[in-house]
Amino acid sequence: MGFIKEFKEFAMKGNVMDMAVGVIIGGAFGKIVSSLVDDVIMPLVGKLTGGVDFTTLAVTLGEGENAAKITYGNFIQNIIDFLIIAFCIFLMIKGMNKMNRKKEEEPAPAPEPSNEEKLLGEIRDLLAKK
């Protein structure tokens, strides 16, 4: 029973839950980016390149049953997917870093002077009046 209890404590820690949420959101984000590339960007690129459909680009090595088909068009499309995802992550991290810098730059409120400092200030003021 100790193993199950230990696993439950591990699984319910905040970091593990945050990571699980991140993986789920990342998977959904990946589908959105894939759709953006497949349905929006690649048709435009295909139109600019004279109607080339990148998903059909392939090289066949050999003939018959032993032929090997290298679909380099899908590879190009996956590279574009990766670059868009990497760029979006870069923008998010850049924004987070900018927000963190603003928090660091905010001046801390001046500390309340101690009783000793107040007393010395009053003495200084009295001496200045004389």
N, C-alpha and C positions, 0 to 999 in steps of 0.2 A: 504494500500500500504506500510505502514511502516514495517509490519511484513515481507513481501517478501524482501524488501530492506535489512533489518537486517539479514535475513537468507542468502541472497546472499553474504553479507560482511563476515559472519561467514564461509560460505562454501569456499570462495576464499582466506581465510587466508592461509599462508604457512604451518602451522602445520597440518591443516586438509588435505591439498593436499598431504603433505609428508606421513601422516598416510594412506591415500587412496592408494597411490603408494605402500607403505609397505604391506598393506593387499593383494593387487593384486599380488605382487611378492611373498608374503608368500604362497598364494594359489597355485601359479604355482610351487613353490619350494616343497610344500607338495605333489603335484602330482608326481614330479620327484623322491622324496624320496620313495613314495609309490611304484612306479614302480621299483626302485632299490631293495626295500625289496621283493616285490612280484615276480619279474622276475629274480633277481640275487641272493640275499642272501638266501631267503627261499628255493629255489631249492637245493642250496648247503647244507643248514642245513638239509633238508629232506634227501639228499643223505648220509650225515654223520650219520643220525639217522636211516638208513636202509630203506629209501624210504618213510618216513612218509610225507604226505601232510598235513601241519598244518591247512589249510582252511577246511579240512574235519573232524578235531577232534571235537567231540561233545559228549554230554551226553544227552540221552533222558529220561525224567522223566515221567513215566506213559505210558499208551497205548491208541491207538485210537485217536479220535478227541481232547481229553483233554490232550494229551501229550505235555510236554514242552521240547523244545530242547535248550540246553545251548551249544552254539558254542564257546568253550573256545579256539579253535585254532585261530579263528579270533582275539580274545582278545590278544593272545600271539603275533600275527603279528602286531597288533596296538601298543603294547608296544615296539616292535622293531622299528617301525616307529618313535615313540616318542623319543626313545633314540638316534636314528640317527639324527633327527632334532635338539634335544637339544645339541648334540655334535657339530654339524655344527654351531649352533648359538654361542656356547661357544667359538669355534675357531675364529669366526668372531669378537666377542667382545674382545677376548684376543688380536687379531691382532690390533684392533682399539685402545685398551688401550696402547699397545706397541708403536704405532705411536704417540699417544698423549704424552707419556712419553718422547719420543725422542724430540718432539717439546719443551717440558718444560725444558729439559736438555740443549738445545742449549744456549750457553752464549749470553747474550744481548750485543750488541756492546757498547764499553766504551763511555760514554757521552763526548761530546766535552768540553774541559776545558773553563771556563768562562774567560773573560778579566782579572778579578782580579787574578785568578789562574795563568794565563800566566805571568802577571806582577810580581807576587810573585816568580814564577819560575825563571824569569830573574834576579831578585834581588838576589835570592839564588845562582845562577850561578856566578854572579859578585862577591859576597862575598866569594865564594869558590875559585875564582881565586886569591884573595888578600892574 
